[in-house]
């Protein structure tokens, strides 16, 4: 049985891996063969996955991205 702690650990590891992938791409994952320029990974895809895994870590840690503000109506 996978516990919440296992899920949190896995989510943190995935987030860490995607952040490392982003650093690798930023530091030069492009190369040229003849007149063709190739890139091994897509930064937009990596950024989306980082966003997903950050949200998963927050969810599993019990942090919510929803902020609630209290409003007090006043008579003027």
RAGI-V678994 format. One record per pair of residues at least 4 apart in sequence whose ideal C-beta (glycine too) atoms are under 7 Angstrom apart, sorted by the first residue. I is the first residue (numbers start at 1). J is the second residue. D is the distance in whole Angstrom. If there is no record, write none. Layout:
i = (I	I)
j = (J	J)
d = (D	D)
//
This chain:
i = (2	2	4	4	5	6	7	7	8	8	8	8	9	10	11	11	11	11	11	12	12	13	14	14	15	15	15	15	15	16	17	18	18	18	18	18	19	19	20	21	21	21	22	22	22	22	23	24	25	25	25	25	29	29	29	30	30	30	31	32	32	33	41	42	43	44	45	46	47	48	49	50	51	52	53	54	55	55	56	57	58	58)
j = (6	7	8	60	9	10	11	60	12	57	60	61	13	14	15	53	56	57	60	16	57	17	18	53	19	50	53	54	57	20	21	22	46	49	50	53	23	50	24	25	41	46	26	43	46	50	27	29	29	41	43	46	39	40	41	37	38	39	38	36	37	38	46	46	47	48	49	50	51	52	53	54	55	56	57	58	59	65	60	61	63	65)
d = (5	6	6	6	6	6	6	6	6	7	4	7	6	6	6	6	4	5	6	6	6	6	6	5	6	7	4	6	6	6	6	7	6	5	5	6	7	6	6	6	6	5	6	7	5	7	6	6	5	5	6	6	6	4	6	6	7	5	6	7	5	7	6	7	6	7	7	6	6	6	6	6	7	6	6	6	6	7	6	6	4	6)
//
